[in-house]
Amino acid sequence: MNLKVSKRYKQQAAAFADSHEWVSFKYRIIHYYNDSLYWDIVSDVIIKYDDDNSMVFINDKNDYMLITEKYYKRIDKDKYNIYNIKKNRKDKSRTYQNLATTGKIHKYFQYCPFFMKPIDFAYSWALWHSFYSVDTVEMNNVSYNKYRSKTIGFNCNVDSYINTETNFLDSIYMEWNEDDFTVLEYLTFYDVSYENRQSYIDSIFDFSNAEYEPYSRYDEFTMPVMAISNQMSEGLLDYPLVNLEGDTTSIREQDGWILLNFWTTNCGPCLQHLKEYSHEKDSLGYRILENEGIKILAIEYRSNNLEHIRQIASKSNSEDIAYSAKDIMTVINIPTLGYYYLVSPNKEIVYETGDLGDYSEIINKLKVEN
């Protein structure tokens, strides 16, 4: 049964929203790849039902995100570790269709949508400096029973469970297989409350809060007040990059032009671009950017599992350019799963993008700089 399109669950969405102004809970994501723990994250969610301005608040590990129908507020950390405060910018989407929220919280709406009305929400990333420890979740509680059983699609088996005491979604179990790997993902929802949490949210987005005083950039709309330097930090220049043979290098040790190609093994567009490199090599005998004098460093920034990275990179014949640099995003901003920085020979970032396209922009930039 596809819960997302069920008429009965849409009716329950309205009934739940009519009977509760506020609902908050924690959710935990445990992700395994081939039996190896890949990540374990706990986040907070607060939902307010209001016909005039419904709201979803999410603390996704180390980000705050405020979603409303009318606006969003944003505080984020740029690649030079300087905080920007932004607000009043809209980006509309359908939360009910599980597209608006980021990270894994969308699965909550996907597999149990009757706790959220189908309303348009503006959404954004937000604050980077709140950290939550992972709580222990007891999965063997006798009050948990099988709920709406298994959904099968796209090689993925999904089981959802409900807590019969609260009638609230308790957990989702997913397993999918693709070629030579298996992924297991467990999502649990707990600490359910119906208390008014407005004061808590207001305190976080109070821009006069003393906690924000060190953050010198304030913008009423969307752009930082001051221009951002393109000089790379010492921490980034010396961050260890490990190739698939286990040898370590760094950006500082590289000569000439460099493309920092940040990717992850579970990012579809990232893997597609690695395949495009391979197609170029098969059809032309070389990678186009390398032929222009740019060295490609394809950096997997979430994992240090070299064997897993090798398995994925081998599918696009990218082993020679693949590196691991787990947590390098602590010294450089990576705003999307796949992101690219062009670095000059004197180690300055001269171009950045989330989509290389046909390479025309990056090649033109190279010619201008040369």
C-alpha positions in Angstrom: 0.0 0.0 0.0 1.4 3.4 -1.0 0.7 5.5 2.1 1.6 8.7 0.3 -1.4 8.7 -2.0 -3.9 7.0 0.3 -7.2 8.9 0.6 -7.7 7.6 4.2 -4.4 8.9 5.3 -5.1 12.3 3.8 -8.2 12.4 5.8 -6.3 11.5 8.9 -3.9 14.3 8.1 -6.7 16.8 8.4 -8.1 15.2 11.5 -4.7 15.2 13.3 -4.0 18.8 12.4 -7.4 19.9 13.6 -6.9 18.2 17.0 -3.2 19.3 17.6 -1.8 22.8 17.1 1.8 21.6 18.0 3.6 18.2 17.7 7.3 17.7 18.2 9.5 14.6 18.2 13.0 13.4 17.7 14.1 11.1 14.9 17.2 9.0 14.6 18.7 7.7 11.4 21.1 4.7 11.4 22.6 3.8 8.0 24.6 0.7 7.2 26.4 0.0 4.0 27.4 -3.7 3.6 27.1 -4.2 7.4 29.4 -1.2 8.1 27.9 1.7 10.1 27.9 4.7 7.7 26.1 7.3 9.9 24.1 7.7 13.0 22.2 11.0 13.5 19.6 12.4 15.8 17.5 15.4 15.0 14.6 17.4 16.4 11.4 18.2 14.5 8.7 20.7 15.6 5.4 21.1 13.6 2.8 23.8 14.1 -0.5 23.5 12.4 -2.0 26.9 11.5 -4.4 27.6 8.6 -2.7 31.0 8.1 1.0 30.0 8.5 1.8 26.4 9.2 5.4 25.8 10.2 8.0 23.0 10.3 11.2 23.4 12.3 14.1 20.9 11.9 17.4 20.7 13.7 19.2 18.3 11.3 22.3 17.3 13.3 24.1 20.6 13.1 21.7 22.8 11.1 18.6 24.6 12.0 15.9 25.0 9.3 12.7 27.0 9.7 10.0 26.3 7.1 6.8 28.3 6.9 4.3 29.1 4.1 5.3 32.8 4.1 9.1 33.0 4.7 12.2 31.3 6.0 15.0 32.4 8.2 18.5 31.2 7.6 21.8 31.3 9.5 24.6 29.4 7.8 28.3 28.9 7.9 30.3 29.6 4.8 33.5 27.9 3.6 35.6 30.4 5.5 33.9 29.6 8.8 32.1 33.0 9.0 28.5 33.0 9.8 25.9 34.6 7.6 22.4 35.5 8.8 19.8 35.5 6.1 16.0 35.7 6.0 12.9 36.5 3.9 13.8 34.5 0.9 11.3 32.0 -0.6 11.6 28.7 -2.3 8.3 27.0 -2.7 7.6 23.2 -2.7 5.1 20.6 -1.5 6.0 19.3 1.9 3.2 16.7 1.7 5.0 15.3 -1.4 8.1 15.0 0.8 10.2 17.3 -1.4 10.5 20.4 0.8 12.5 19.1 3.8 16.1 18.2 3.6 18.1 15.2 4.8 16.1 12.1 5.8 13.1 13.8 7.5 11.3 13.6 4.2 10.8 9.9 4.8 8.6 10.8 7.8 6.2 12.5 5.5 6.6 10.0 2.8 5.8 6.9 4.9 3.4 8.5 7.4 2.0 11.6 5.6 -1.2 11.8 7.7 0.6 13.9 10.3 1.2 16.7 7.8 -1.4 18.5 5.7 -0.6 18.9 2.0 0.4 22.6 2.2 3.0 24.7 0.3 6.0 25.6 2.4 8.9 27.9 1.9 12.1 26.2 3.1 15.8 26.7 3.7 19.0 25.5 5.4 19.8 27.3 8.6 22.1 27.3 11.6 25.3 25.2 11.7 26.4 25.2 15.3 24.0 23.0 17.3 25.1 19.5 18.0 23.0 16.6 19.4 24.4 13.4 20.9 22.8 10.2 19.6 20.3 8.8 22.1 19.6 5.2 22.7 16.3 4.0 21.2 14.7 0.8 22.5 13.4 -1.1 19.6 11.9 -4.0 21.5 9.2 -2.2 23.3 6.1 -4.4 23.4 3.9 -1.5 22.5 5.4 -1.5 18.9 3.6 -3.6 16.4 3.7 -4.1 12.6 1.9 -1.2 10.9 0.9 -1.2 7.2 3.5 -3.8 6.5 5.8 -3.8 3.6 6.2 -1.6 0.6 8.4 -2.8 -2.2 9.7 -0.7 -5.0 13.0 0.3 -6.7 14.7 -2.8 -5.2 13.8 -1.4 -1.8 11.8 -3.2 0.9 10.2 -0.9 3.5 8.5 -1.8 6.8 6.8 0.8 9.0 5.8 0.4 12.6 3.5 2.4 14.9 3.5 2.8 18.7 0.1 1.6 19.7 0.0 3.6 22.9 0.5 7.0 21.2 -0.8 6.0 17.7 2.3 7.8 16.4 4.8 6.5 13.8 7.6 4.7 15.6 10.0 3.4 13.0 10.8 2.7 9.4 13.1 -0.1 8.2 14.5 0.0 4.7 16.7 -2.4 2.9 17.8 -2.2 -0.7 20.2 -4.0 -2.9 22.1 -2.8 -5.9 24.7 -4.9 -7.8 27.3 -5.7 -5.2 26.1 -3.7 -2.2 23.4 -3.8 0.4 22.1 -0.8 2.3 20.1 -0.9 5.6 18.5 2.2 7.0 16.6 2.5 10.3 14.6 5.5 11.2 13.0 5.9 14.6 10.6 8.6 15.9 10.3 9.2 19.6 9.9 11.7 22.5 6.6 12.8 21.1 5.1 16.0 22.6 2.2 18.3 21.9 3.5 21.3 23.9 3.8 24.8 22.4 7.4 25.3 21.3 7.2 28.8 19.9 9.5 30.4 22.6 12.2 27.8 21.8 12.1 28.5 18.1 12.0 32.3 18.7 15.1 32.1 20.9 17.0 30.3 18.1 16.1 32.8 15.4 16.5 35.9 17.6 19.2 37.7 15.7 20.0 39.9 18.8 20.9 36.8 20.7 24.3 37.3 22.3 25.3 33.9 20.8 25.4 35.5 17.4 27.5 38.6 18.3 30.7 37.1 16.8 29.0 36.6 13.4 29.7 39.9 11.8 27.7 39.5 8.6 24.0 40.4 8.8 21.8 40.7 5.7 18.1 41.5 5.6 17.6 39.6 2.4 19.8 37.1 0.7 23.4 38.2 0.1 26.3 38.5 2.5 27.2 42.1 3.4 30.9 41.7 2.6 32.6 39.9 -0.3 34.1 36.5 0.5 37.8 36.1 0.0 38.9 33.4 -2.4 42.0 32.5 -0.5 42.1 28.9 0.7 42.6 28.3 4.4 45.7 26.5 5.8 43.5 23.8 7.1 42.1 23.1 3.6 45.5 23.3 1.9 47.0 20.6 4.3 43.9 18.4 4.7 44.9 14.8 4.0 43.7 13.3 0.8 44.0 9.5 0.6 44.1 7.8 -2.7 42.8 4.2 -3.3 46.3 2.8 -2.7 46.3 4.3 0.8 48.9 7.1 0.0 48.3 10.5 1.4 48.7 13.9 -0.3 47.2 17.4 0.1 46.0 20.2 -2.1 49.2 22.2 -1.1 51.3 19.4 -2.7 49.5 19.7 -6.1 51.0 21.8 -8.9 49.1 23.7 -11.6 45.3 24.0 -12.0 43.1 21.7 -9.9 39.5 20.8 -9.9 38.2 19.8 -6.5 35.4 17.4 -7.5 33.5 16.7 -4.2 31.2 13.7 -4.4 29.7 10.9 -2.2 29.0 7.3 -3.0 25.3 7.7 -2.5 24.9 10.8 -4.7 23.3 9.9 -8.1 24.3 13.0 -10.0 27.9 12.7 -8.6 28.2 9.2 -9.9 26.7 10.2 -13.3 29.4 12.8 -13.7 32.1 10.3 -12.9 30.6 8.2 -15.7 30.8 11.2 -18.0 34.5 11.4 -17.4 34.7 7.8 -18.4 32.7 8.3 -21.6 35.0 11.2 -22.5 38.0 8.9 -22.0 36.4 6.1 -24.0 35.4 8.3 -27.0 38.2 10.9 -27.0 41.1 9.0 -25.3 41.3 11.6 -22.5 39.1 13.5 -20.0 38.3 16.9 -21.4 39.3 19.0 -18.3 42.6 17.1 -18.0 43.3 17.9 -21.7 42.8 21.6 -20.8 45.5 21.2 -18.1 43.3 20.8 -15.1 44.1 18.0 -12.6 40.9 16.4 -11.3 40.7 15.3 -7.6 37.5 13.4 -7.1 37.2 13.6 -3.4 34.7 11.5 -1.4 34.1 13.6 1.6 31.9 11.5 3.8 33.6 8.1 4.0 37.1 6.8 4.6 36.1 3.3 3.5 38.6 2.9 0.6 37.3 -0.5 -0.5 33.8 0.9 -0.8 35.0 4.0 -2.7 37.1 1.7 -5.0 34.0 -0.4 -5.8 32.0 2.7 -6.7 34.8 4.4 -8.6 35.6 1.3 -10.6 32.2 1.5 -12.3 33.3 4.7 -14.0 37.0 3.9 -14.3 37.7 6.7 -11.9 40.1 4.9 -9.6 43.1 7.0 -10.7 41.4 10.3 -9.6 39.5 9.1 -6.6 40.4 10.2 -3.1 39.0 10.0 0.4 38.9 13.1 2.7 36.3 12.3 5.3 34.9 15.4 7.1 36.8 17.9 4.8 33.6 19.9 4.9 34.9 21.2 8.3 37.4 23.4 6.3 35.4 24.1 3.1 31.8 24.6 2.4 30.1 21.9 0.3 26.6 23.2 -0.1 25.3 20.3 -2.3 26.2 16.6 -2.4 28.2 17.2 -5.6 30.2 20.4 -5.8 33.2 21.7 -7.7 35.9 24.3 -7.0 38.5 25.4 -9.6 41.8 26.2 -7.8 44.5 28.2 -9.5 48.3 27.4 -9.4 48.7 29.9 -6.6 46.0 28.1 -4.6 43.1 30.5 -4.9 39.5 29.5 -5.6 38.6 31.2 -8.9 35.4 29.4 -9.7 32.8 27.2 -8.0 29.6 25.5 -9.1 27.2 22.7 -8.4 27.0 21.8 -12.1 29.9 21.7 -14.5 27.5 21.5 -17.5 29.4 21.4 -20.8 32.6 22.8 -19.2 32.3 26.1 -21.1 32.2 28.3 -18.0 35.1 26.6 -16.3 37.2 26.6 -19.5 36.5 30.3 -20.1 37.4 31.0 -16.5 40.7 29.2 -17.1 41.5 31.2 -20.2 40.7 34.5 -18.4 43.0 33.6 -15.5 45.8 32.5 -17.8 
